[in-house]
Amino acid sequence: MEHPNGNGNGHLPGQFPPARRVQSGRGVKQSVQAAAVQRFAFDAVMALQSELAKAGALKVTRDDAMALSQLVKAWDTAADRLRVLRGRGLPASVKAKSKSPPQVQPLIQP
């Protein structure tokens, strides 16, 4: 039913529609996408490895090393995103390392 002073969407001008609930399928879709990106990065690294090792010895140029670095970062980011989407926290060893370093005391006291 349209409000007489409304704009056709059932709300008065200047009013916002009620908040919608987040659909549970959204997290699943993001998990599938993150897993697909992680798998693609892995497959690309394996393809790069087989391409570089064709001559018998692994010969890596600067461009190859940069591509490998970016693929590893993409894999790591996708793995971290999957961890977050699954609701898992950081391991205790990583949490311990992320604490701020102790404050350095000045050598000369004022």
MMTF fields as JSON, N, C-alpha, C and O atoms, coordinates in Angstrom:
{
  "mmtfVersion": "1.0.0",
  "mmtfProducer": "UNKNOWN",
  "numBonds": 439,
  "numAtoms": 440,
  "numGroups": 110,
  "numChains": 1,
  "numModels": 1,
  "chainsPerModel": [1],
  "groupsPerChain": [110],
  "chainIdList": ["A"],
  "bondAtomList": [4, 2, 8, 6, 12, 10, 16, 14, 20, 18, 24, 22, 28, 26, 32, 30, 36, 34, 40, 38, 44, 42, 48, 46, 52, 50, 56, 54, 60, 58, 64, 62, 68, 66, 72, 70, 76, 74, 80, 78, 84, 82, 88, 86, 92, 90, 96, 94, 100, 98, 104, 102, 108, 106, 112, 110, 116, 114, 120, 118, 124, 122, 128, 126, 132, 130, 136, 134, 140, 138, 144, 142, 148, 146, 152, 150, 156, 154, 160, 158, 164, 162, 168, 166, 172, 170, 176, 174, 180, 178, 184, 182, 188, 186, 192, 190, 196, 194, 200, 198, 204, 202, 208, 206, 212, 210, 216, 214, 220, 218, 224, 222, 228, 226, 232, 230, 236, 234, 240, 238, 244, 242, 248, 246, 252, 250, 256, 254, 260, 258, 264, 262, 268, 266, 272, 270, 276, 274, 280, 278, 284, 282, 288, 286, 292, 290, 296, 294, 300, 298, 304, 302, 308, 306, 312, 310, 316, 314, 320, 318, 324, 322, 328, 326, 332, 330, 336, 334, 340, 338, 344, 342, 348, 346, 352, 350, 356, 354, 360, 358, 364, 362, 368, 366, 372, 370, 376, 374, 380, 378, 384, 382, 388, 386, 392, 390, 396, 394, 400, 398, 404, 402, 408, 406, 412, 410, 416, 414, 420, 418, 424, 422, 428, 426, 432, 430, 436, 434],
  "bondOrderList": [1, 1, 1, 1, 1, 1, 1, 1, 1, 1, 1, 1, 1, 1, 1, 1, 1, 1, 1, 1, 1, 1, 1, 1, 1, 1, 1, 1, 1, 1, 1, 1, 1, 1, 1, 1, 1, 1, 1, 1, 1, 1, 1, 1, 1, 1, 1, 1, 1, 1, 1, 1, 1, 1, 1, 1, 1, 1, 1, 1, 1, 1, 1, 1, 1, 1, 1, 1, 1, 1, 1, 1, 1, 1, 1, 1, 1, 1, 1, 1, 1, 1, 1, 1, 1, 1, 1, 1, 1, 1, 1, 1, 1, 1, 1, 1, 1, 1, 1, 1, 1, 1, 1, 1, 1, 1, 1, 1, 1],
  "groupList": [{"groupName": "MET", "atomNameList": ["N", "CA", "C", "O"], "elementList": ["N", "C", "C", "O"], "formalChargeList": [0, 0, 0, 0], "bondAtomList": [1, 0, 2, 1, 3, 2], "bondOrderList": [1, 1, 2], "singleLetterCode": "M", "chemCompType": "L-PEPTIDE LINKING"}, {"groupName": "GLU", "atomNameList": ["N", "CA", "C", "O"], "elementList": ["N", "C", "C", "O"], "formalChargeList": [0, 0, 0, 0], "bondAtomList": [1, 0, 2, 1, 3, 2], "bondOrderList": [1, 1, 2], "singleLetterCode": "E", "chemCompType": "L-PEPTIDE LINKING"}, {"groupName": "HIS", "atomNameList": ["N", "CA", "C", "O"], "elementList": ["N", "C", "C", "O"], "formalChargeList": [0, 0, 0, 0], "bondAtomList": [1, 0, 2, 1, 3, 2], "bondOrderList": [1, 1, 2], "singleLetterCode": "H", "chemCompType": "L-PEPTIDE LINKING"}, {"groupName": "PRO", "atomNameList": ["N", "CA", "C", "O"], "elementList": ["N", "C", "C", "O"], "formalChargeList": [0, 0, 0, 0], "bondAtomList": [1, 0, 2, 1, 3, 2], "bondOrderList": [1, 1, 2], "singleLetterCode": "P", "chemCompType": "L-PEPTIDE LINKING"}, {"groupName": "ASN", "atomNameList": ["N", "CA", "C", "O"], "elementList": ["N", "C", "C", "O"], "formalChargeList": [0, 0, 0, 0], "bondAtomList": [1, 0, 2, 1, 3, 2], "bondOrderList": [1, 1, 2], "singleLetterCode": "N", "chemCompType": "L-PEPTIDE LINKING"}, {"groupName": "GLY", "atomNameList": ["N", "CA", "C", "O"], "elementList": ["N", "C", "C", "O"], "formalChargeList": [0, 0, 0, 0], "bondAtomList": [1, 0, 2, 1, 3, 2], "bondOrderList": [1, 1, 2], "singleLetterCode": "G", "chemCompType": "PEPTIDE LINKING"}, {"groupName": "LEU", "atomNameList": ["N", "CA", "C", "O"], "elementList": ["N", "C", "C", "O"], "formalChargeList": [0, 0, 0, 0], "bondAtomList": [1, 0, 2, 1, 3, 2], "bondOrderList": [1, 1, 2], "singleLetterCode": "L", "chemCompType": "L-PEPTIDE LINKING"}, {"groupName": "GLN", "atomNameList": ["N", "CA", "C", "O"], "elementList": ["N", "C", "C", "O"], "formalChargeList": [0, 0, 0, 0], "bondAtomList": [1, 0, 2, 1, 3, 2], "bondOrderList": [1, 1, 2], "singleLetterCode": "Q", "chemCompType": "L-PEPTIDE LINKING"}, {"groupName": "PHE", "atomNameList": ["N", "CA", "C", "O"], "elementList": ["N", "C", "C", "O"], "formalChargeList": [0, 0, 0, 0], "bondAtomList": [1, 0, 2, 1, 3, 2], "bondOrderList": [1, 1, 2], "singleLetterCode": "F", "chemCompType": "L-PEPTIDE LINKING"}, {"groupName": "ALA", "atomNameList": ["N", "CA", "C", "O"], "elementList": ["N", "C", "C", "O"], "formalChargeList": [0, 0, 0, 0], "bondAtomList": [1, 0, 2, 1, 3, 2], "bondOrderList": [1, 1, 2], "singleLetterCode": "A", "chemCompType": "L-PEPTIDE LINKING"}, {"groupName": "ARG", "atomNameList": ["N", "CA", "C", "O"], "elementList": ["N", "C", "C", "O"], "formalChargeList": [0, 0, 0, 0], "bondAtomList": [1, 0, 2, 1, 3, 2], "bondOrderList": [1, 1, 2], "singleLetterCode": "R", "chemCompType": "L-PEPTIDE LINKING"}, {"groupName": "VAL", "atomNameList": ["N", "CA", "C", "O"], "elementList": ["N", "C", "C", "O"], "formalChargeList": [0, 0, 0, 0], "bondAtomList": [1, 0, 2, 1, 3, 2], "bondOrderList": [1, 1, 2], "singleLetterCode": "V", "chemCompType": "L-PEPTIDE LINKING"}, {"groupName": "SER", "atomNameList": ["N", "CA", "C", "O"], "elementList": ["N", "C", "C", "O"], "formalChargeList": [0, 0, 0, 0], "bondAtomList": [1, 0, 2, 1, 3, 2], "bondOrderList": [1, 1, 2], "singleLetterCode": "S", "chemCompType": "L-PEPTIDE LINKING"}, {"groupName": "LYS", "atomNameList": ["N", "CA", "C", "O"], "elementList": ["N", "C", "C", "O"], "formalChargeList": [0, 0, 0, 0], "bondAtomList": [1, 0, 2, 1, 3, 2], "bondOrderList": [1, 1, 2], "singleLetterCode": "K", "chemCompType": "L-PEPTIDE LINKING"}, {"groupName": "ASP", "atomNameList": ["N", "CA", "C", "O"], "elementList": ["N", "C", "C", "O"], "formalChargeList": [0, 0, 0, 0], "bondAtomList": [1, 0, 2, 1, 3, 2], "bondOrderList": [1, 1, 2], "singleLetterCode": "D", "chemCompType": "L-PEPTIDE LINKING"}, {"groupName": "THR", "atomNameList": ["N", "CA", "C", "O"], "elementList": ["N", "C", "C", "O"], "formalChargeList": [0, 0, 0, 0], "bondAtomList": [1, 0, 2, 1, 3, 2], "bondOrderList": [1, 1, 2], "singleLetterCode": "T", "chemCompType": "L-PEPTIDE LINKING"}, {"groupName": "TRP", "atomNameList": ["N", "CA", "C", "O"], "elementList": ["N", "C", "C", "O"], "formalChargeList": [0, 0, 0, 0], "bondAtomList": [1, 0, 2, 1, 3, 2], "bondOrderList": [1, 1, 2], "singleLetterCode": "W", "chemCompType": "L-PEPTIDE LINKING"}, {"groupName": "ILE", "atomNameList": ["N", "CA", "C", "O"], "elementList": ["N", "C", "C", "O"], "formalChargeList": [0, 0, 0, 0], "bondAtomList": [1, 0, 2, 1, 3, 2], "bondOrderList": [1, 1, 2], "singleLetterCode": "I", "chemCompType": "L-PEPTIDE LINKING"}],
  "groupTypeList": [0, 1, 2, 3, 4, 5, 4, 5, 4, 5, 2, 6, 3, 5, 7, 8, 3, 3, 9, 10, 10, 11, 7, 12, 5, 10, 5, 11, 13, 7, 12, 11, 7, 9, 9, 9, 11, 7, 10, 8, 9, 8, 14, 9, 11, 0, 9, 6, 7, 12, 1, 6, 9, 13, 9, 5, 9, 6, 13, 11, 15, 10, 14, 14, 9, 0, 9, 6, 12, 7, 6, 11, 13, 9, 16, 14, 15, 9, 9, 14, 10, 6, 10, 11, 6, 10, 5, 10, 5, 6, 3, 9, 12, 11, 13, 9, 13, 12, 13, 12, 3, 3, 7, 11, 7, 3, 6, 17, 7, 3],
  "groupIdList": [1, 2, 3, 4, 5, 6, 7, 8, 9, 10, 11, 12, 13, 14, 15, 16, 17, 18, 19, 20, 21, 22, 23, 24, 25, 26, 27, 28, 29, 30, 31, 32, 33, 34, 35, 36, 37, 38, 39, 40, 41, 42, 43, 44, 45, 46, 47, 48, 49, 50, 51, 52, 53, 54, 55, 56, 57, 58, 59, 60, 61, 62, 63, 64, 65, 66, 67, 68, 69, 70, 71, 72, 73, 74, 75, 76, 77, 78, 79, 80, 81, 82, 83, 84, 85, 86, 87, 88, 89, 90, 91, 92, 93, 94, 95, 96, 97, 98, 99, 100, 101, 102, 103, 104, 105, 106, 107, 108, 109, 110],
  "secStructList": [7, 7, 7, 6, 6, 1, 7, 1, 1, 1, 1, 7, 6, 6, 7, 7, 7, 7, 7, 7, 7, 7, 7, 6, 2, 2, 2, 2, 2, 2, 2, 2, 2, 2, 2, 2, 2, 2, 2, 2, 2, 2, 2, 2, 2, 2, 2, 2, 2, 2, 2, 2, 6, 6, 6, 1, 1, 7, 7, 7, 7, 2, 2, 2, 2, 2, 2, 2, 2, 2, 2, 2, 2, 2, 2, 2, 2, 2, 2, 2, 2, 2, 2, 2, 2, 6, 6, 7, 7, 7, 7, 2, 2, 2, 2, 2, 2, 6, 1, 7, 7, 7, 7, 7, 7, 7, 1, 1, 7, 7],
  "xCoordList": [0.842, 0.0, 0.894, 1.8, 0.631, 1.456, 0.956, -0.249, 1.893, 1.57, 1.224, 1.873, 0.205, -0.205, 0.899, 0.956, 1.773, 2.865, 4.185, 5.239, 4.117, 5.336, 5.828, 5.266, 6.884, 7.5, 7.273, 7.992, 6.293, 5.974, 6.591, 6.259, 7.493, 8.109, 7.555, 8.086, 6.499, 5.873, 6.482, 6.092, 7.434, 8.094, 7.871, 7.771, 7.798, 7.691, 9.006, 10.061, 8.963, 10.209, 11.1, 10.621, 12.369, 13.317, 13.423, 14.291, 12.567, 12.647, 13.425, 13.38, 14.124, 14.889, 14.106, 13.37, 14.252, 13.557, 14.135, 15.268, 13.389, 13.907, 15.135, 15.265, 16.036, 17.26, 16.917, 16.027, 17.634, 17.416, 18.425, 19.533, 18.035, 18.951, 19.955, 19.632, 21.171, 22.186, 21.844, 21.595, 21.835, 21.495, 22.65, 23.813, 22.337, 23.38, 24.12, 25.247, 23.534, 24.178, 25.327, 26.172, 25.364, 26.415, 27.789, 28.75, 27.883, 29.147, 29.598, 30.792, 28.63, 28.958, 29.523, 30.506, 28.903, 29.368, 30.785, 31.627, 31.048, 32.388, 33.397, 34.537, 33.003, 33.906, 34.256, 35.41, 33.254, 33.496, 34.425, 35.321, 34.208, 35.061, 36.49, 37.44, 36.648, 37.994, 38.702, 39.901, 37.97, 38.572, 38.966, 39.997, 38.149, 38.469, 39.712, 40.554, 39.832, 41.022, 42.255, 43.316, 42.12, 43.247, 43.67, 44.863, 42.714, 43.035, 43.665, 44.61, 43.157, 43.731, 45.18, 46.042, 45.452, 46.822, 47.74, 48.864, 47.272, 48.071, 48.339, 49.474, 47.295, 47.469, 48.42, 49.213, 48.348, 49.237, 50.688, 51.598, 50.907, 52.269, 52.803, 53.963, 51.978, 52.417, 52.711, 53.665, 51.9, 52.145, 53.437, 54.206, 53.684, 54.921, 56.118, 57.153, 55.993, 57.082, 57.407, 58.576, 56.394, 56.658, 57.217, 58.041, 56.778, 57.294, 58.767, 59.56, 59.121, 60.492, 61.452, 62.653, 60.942, 61.796, 61.872, 62.391, 61.38, 61.373, 62.778, 62.99, 63.724, 65.083, 65.896, 67.066, 65.318, 66.031, 66.454, 66.379, 66.895, 67.278, 66.26, 65.779, 65.946, 64.976, 65.63, 66.492, 65.217, 65.772, 64.687, 63.647, 64.94, 63.951, 64.482, 65.556, 63.715, 64.075, 63.447, 62.695, 63.768, 63.208, 61.693, 60.983, 61.194, 59.748, 59.056, 57.963, 59.709, 59.147, 59.087, 58.108, 60.139, 60.179, 59.093, 58.461, 58.88, 57.831, 56.449, 55.585, 56.242, 54.959, 54.728, 53.621, 55.772, 55.66, 55.32, 54.487, 55.97, 55.704, 54.249, 53.607, 53.734, 52.348, 51.358, 50.319, 51.678, 50.805, 50.785, 49.737, 51.942, 52.011, 51.216, 50.516, 51.316, 50.537, 49.042, 48.26, 48.643, 47.227, 46.741, 45.639, 47.555, 47.186, 47.035, 46.069, 47.997, 47.98, 46.78, 46.141, 46.472, 45.318, 44.021, 43.132, 43.91, 42.71, 42.584, 41.483, 43.705, 43.675, 43.241, 42.47, 43.735, 43.351, 41.871, 41.174, 41.396, 39.975, 39.1, 38.059, 39.509, 38.743, 38.701, 37.666, 39.82, 39.87, 38.868, 38.142, 38.826, 37.907, 36.462, 35.618, 36.165, 34.796, 34.311, 33.111, 35.226, 34.858, 34.712, 34.306, 35.044, 34.879, 35.992, 35.8, 37.14, 38.261, 39.193, 39.424, 39.72, 40.65, 42.074, 42.348, 42.964, 44.377, 44.907, 44.411, 45.905, 46.526, 47.19, 47.548, 47.354, 47.923, 49.335, 49.73, 50.11, 51.476, 51.495, 52.393, 50.534, 50.465, 49.953, 50.424, 48.991, 48.475, 49.569, 49.629, 50.435, 51.512, 52.5, 53.031, 52.753, 53.698, 53.12, 53.873, 51.812, 51.206, 51.137, 50.695, 51.564, 51.563, 52.581, 53.593, 52.309, 53.218, 54.512, 54.492, 55.631, 56.902, 56.931, 56.201, 57.762, 57.836, 58.365, 59.121, 57.95, 58.382, 59.86, 60.322, 60.589, 62.017, 62.185, 61.595, 62.982, 63.251, 64.399, 65.387, 64.298, 65.396, 66.634, 66.531, 67.805, 69.052, 69.284, 69.781, 68.921, 69.127, 67.781, 66.85, 67.688, 66.464, 66.442, 67.438, 65.329, 65.285, 65.24, 65.201],
  "yCoordList": [-1.165, 0.0, 1.238, 1.365, 2.128, 3.324, 4.423, 4.627, 5.121, 6.238, 7.428, 7.63, 8.227, 9.336, 10.36, 10.964, 10.575, 11.538, 10.847, 11.483, 9.59, 8.814, 8.897, 9.602, 8.163, 8.188, 6.878, 6.58, 6.1, 4.875, 3.625, 2.516, 3.783, 2.6, 2.275, 1.392, 2.967, 2.679, 3.406, 3.154, 4.308, 5.05, 6.538, 7.022, 7.245, 8.691, 9.275, 8.675, 10.437, 11.062, 11.349, 11.837, 11.055, 11.283, 10.115, 10.124, 9.11, 7.931, 6.841, 6.727, 6.06, 4.962, 3.668, 3.506, 2.753, 1.469, 0.694, 0.954, -0.244, -1.021, -1.824, -2.231, -2.043, -2.789, -4.223, -4.833, -4.746, -6.131, -7.02, -6.593, -8.225, -9.179, -9.634, -9.738, -9.903, -10.41, -11.851, -12.652, -12.168, -13.525, -14.457, -14.096, -15.642, -16.593, -17.121, -17.6, -17.05, -17.537, -16.661, -17.09, -15.427, -14.504, -14.996, -14.955, -15.458, -15.971, -17.212, -17.418, -18.04, -19.24, -18.846, -19.427, -17.864, -17.414, -16.853, -17.124, -16.073, -15.52, -16.612, -16.529, -17.634, -18.748, -19.494, -19.863, -19.709, -20.398, -19.565, -20.106, -18.252, -17.386, -17.364, -17.434, -17.269, -17.257, -18.573, -18.587, -19.69, -20.993, -21.101, -21.689, -20.538, -20.575, -19.733, -20.135, -18.573, -17.728, -18.444, -18.411, -19.088, -19.812, -20.955, -21.168, -21.679, -22.794, -22.274, -22.877, -21.165, -20.582, -20.165, -20.416, -19.535, -19.117, -20.331, -20.3, -21.392, -22.614, -23.206, -23.569, -23.305, -23.853, -23.0, -23.534, -21.68, -20.781, -20.97, -20.95, -21.151, -21.384, -22.702, -22.779, -23.727, -25.027, -24.949, -25.562, -24.202, -24.024, -23.258, -23.595, -22.236, -21.46, -22.338, -22.236, -23.191, -24.082, -25.044, -25.24, -25.638, -26.588, -25.877, -26.442, -24.646, -23.88, -23.504, -23.567, -23.118, -22.715, -23.896, -23.728, -25.072, -26.256, -27.075, -28.19, -26.575, -27.344, -27.68, -28.771, -26.79, -27.009, -27.929, -28.186, -28.419, -29.306, -28.62, -29.208, -27.391, -26.618, -25.496, -24.919, -25.203, -24.159, -22.801, -22.402, -22.086, -20.768, -19.727, -19.726, -18.849, -17.855, -16.464, -16.074, -15.723, -14.339, -13.438, -13.895, -12.153, -11.189, -11.116, -11.072, -11.103, -11.057, -12.305, -12.228, -13.459, -14.699, -14.667, -15.109, -14.141, -14.056, -13.111, -13.387, -12.001, -11.067, -11.696, -11.531, -12.424, -13.101, -14.148, -14.277, -14.894, -15.902, -15.263, -15.774, -14.146, -13.442, -12.984, -13.132, -12.438, -11.974, -13.136, -13.005, -14.267, -15.432, -15.987, -16.399, -15.995, -16.471, -15.536, -16.0, -14.227, -13.272, -13.475, -13.408, -13.727, -13.958, -15.224, -15.246, -16.278, -17.522, -17.288, -17.741, -16.576, -16.327, -15.472, -15.735, -14.465, -13.605, -14.407, -14.248, -15.27, -16.09, -17.069, -17.306, -17.635, -18.563, -17.835, -18.372, -16.619, -15.839, -15.465, -15.509, -15.101, -14.763, -15.968, -15.829, -17.151, -18.359, -18.608, -19.004, -18.378, -18.56, -17.637, -18.06, -16.388, -15.412, -15.792, -15.751, -16.156, -16.507, -17.758, -17.92, -18.637, -19.846, -19.572, -20.453, -18.346, -17.972, -18.462, -18.604, -18.718, -19.198, -18.033, -17.169, -18.02, -16.974, -17.306, -18.357, -16.389, -16.634, -17.679, -17.779, -18.459, -19.4, -18.642, -17.474, -19.297, -18.644, -18.146, -17.113, -18.856, -18.425, -17.116, -16.298, -16.902, -15.655, -14.532, -13.4, -14.826, -13.809, -13.297, -12.104, -14.199, -13.801, -12.88, -11.96, -13.107, -12.289, -10.919, -9.967, -10.807, -9.547, -8.501, -7.379, -8.842, -7.855, -6.771, -7.018, -5.576, -4.467, -4.665, -5.218, -4.215, -4.384, -3.514, -2.526, -3.874, -3.06, -1.664, -1.472, -0.705, 0.673, 0.815, 0.277, 1.53, 1.755, 2.89, 3.959, 2.651, 3.668, 4.552, 4.037, 5.857, 6.746, 6.497, 6.124, 6.715, 6.493, 7.557, 7.262, 8.776, 9.873, 10.28, 10.606, 10.256, 10.651, 12.176, 12.761, 12.83, 14.295, 14.783, 15.99],
  "zCoordList": [0.0, 0.0, 0.0, 0.824, -0.916, -1.071, -0.143, 0.007, 0.474, 1.337, 0.444, -0.582, 0.816, -0.049, -0.272, -1.343, 0.697, 0.527, 0.185, 0.157, -0.063, -0.291, -1.72, -2.558, -1.971, -3.297, -4.043, -4.997, -3.626, -4.345, -3.75, -4.169, -2.771, -2.196, -0.811, -0.136, -0.369, 0.906, 2.084, 3.224, 1.842, 2.916, 2.704, 1.576, 3.816, 3.722, 3.226, 3.432, 2.574, 2.143, 3.349, 4.373, 3.235, 4.316, 5.281, 6.154, 5.15, 6.005, 5.283, 4.058, 6.056, 5.479, 5.634, 6.608, 4.699, 4.839, 6.019, 6.423, 6.574, 7.693, 7.274, 6.12, 8.238, 7.945, 7.588, 8.18, 6.615, 6.212, 6.919, 7.243, 7.145, 7.747, 6.696, 5.513, 7.145, 6.225, 5.916, 6.817, 4.653, 4.259, 4.567, 4.383, 5.03, 5.404, 4.175, 4.307, 3.009, 1.799, 1.353, 0.567, 1.854, 1.443, 1.897, 1.128, 3.141, 3.653, 2.906, 2.686, 2.516, 1.756, 0.396, -0.063, -0.245, -1.562, -1.457, -2.313, -0.409, -0.23, 0.049, -0.408, 0.79, 1.072, -0.213, -0.436, -1.045, -2.312, -3.198, -3.845, -3.225, -4.037, -3.51, -4.29, -2.199, -1.613, -1.87, -2.15, -1.778, -2.056, -3.526, -3.852, -4.413, -5.842, -6.139, -6.943, -5.499, -5.69, -5.155, -5.78, -4.007, -3.424, -4.342, -4.558, -4.876, -5.784, -7.07, -7.58, -7.601, -8.819, -8.584, -9.427, -7.453, -7.143, -7.049, -7.551, -6.413, -6.316, -7.696, -8.008, -8.523, -9.874, -10.703, -11.478, -10.547, -11.293, -10.848, -11.677, -9.549, -9.049, -9.593, -9.998, -9.608, -10.126, -11.63, -12.108, -12.367, -13.799, -14.028, -14.929, -13.225, -13.327, -13.003, -13.661, -12.008, -11.644, -12.779, -13.109, -13.371, -14.46, -15.69, -16.409, -15.936, -17.074, -16.875, -17.814, -15.661, -15.375, -15.304, -15.512, -15.017, -14.869, -16.149, -16.114, -17.271, -18.519, -19.009, -19.537, -18.852, -19.363, -18.447, -18.73, -17.383, -16.476, -15.2, -14.121, -15.309, -14.118, -13.942, -14.917, -12.713, -12.428, -12.626, -11.844, -13.68, -13.989, -13.735, -14.394, -12.779, -12.386, -12.709, -12.251, -13.503, -13.795, -12.74, -11.88, -12.82, -11.879, -12.015, -11.01, -13.241, -13.472, -12.931, -12.369, -13.11, -12.583, -11.057, -10.457, -10.439, -8.979, -8.46, -7.441, -9.161, -8.747, -8.906, -8.045, -10.015, -10.221, -9.143, -8.622, -8.809, -7.769, -6.423, -5.674, -6.128, -4.873, -4.796, -3.756, -5.873, -5.884, -5.77, -5.124, -6.394, -6.288, -4.867, -4.369, -4.223, -2.839, -1.932, -1.032, -2.155, -1.363, -1.576, -0.627, -2.829, -3.124, -2.428, -1.88, -2.446, -1.778, -0.274, 0.339, 0.31, 1.75, 2.142, 3.161, 1.353, 1.637, 1.546, 2.383, 0.534, 0.388, 1.556, 2.053, 1.992, 3.127, 4.401, 5.196, 4.588, 5.759, 5.695, 6.709, 4.518, 4.348, 4.653, 5.295, 4.201, 4.51, 6.013, 6.55, 6.691, 8.139, 8.82, 9.72, 8.395, 8.994, 8.694, 9.589, 7.463, 7.09, 7.804, 8.027, 8.162, 8.908, 10.396, 11.154, 10.822, 12.216, 13.118, 14.326, 12.549, 13.343, 13.649, 12.803, 14.863, 15.255, 14.842, 14.263, 15.153, 14.885, 15.859, 16.982, 15.451, 16.387, 17.528, 17.375, 18.661, 19.838, 19.57, 20.111, 18.746, 18.465, 17.683, 17.884, 16.805, 16.038, 16.925, 16.818, 17.805, 18.707, 19.629, 19.927, 20.082, 20.984, 20.279, 20.901, 19.009, 18.253, 17.919, 17.716, 17.859, 17.425, 18.537, 18.291, 19.75, 20.823, 20.525, 19.87, 21.007, 20.757, 21.55, 22.65, 20.99, 21.697, 22.954, 23.042, 23.916, 25.139, 24.815, 23.862, 25.626, 25.423, 25.767, 26.773, 24.944, 25.152, 26.155, 26.003, 27.163, 28.184, 27.712, 27.188, 27.881, 27.465, 28.335, 29.504, 27.725, 28.434, 29.513, 30.6, 29.194, 30.138, 30.71, 29.973, 32.036, 32.697, 32.841, 33.269, 32.494, 32.603, 34.026, 34.263]
}
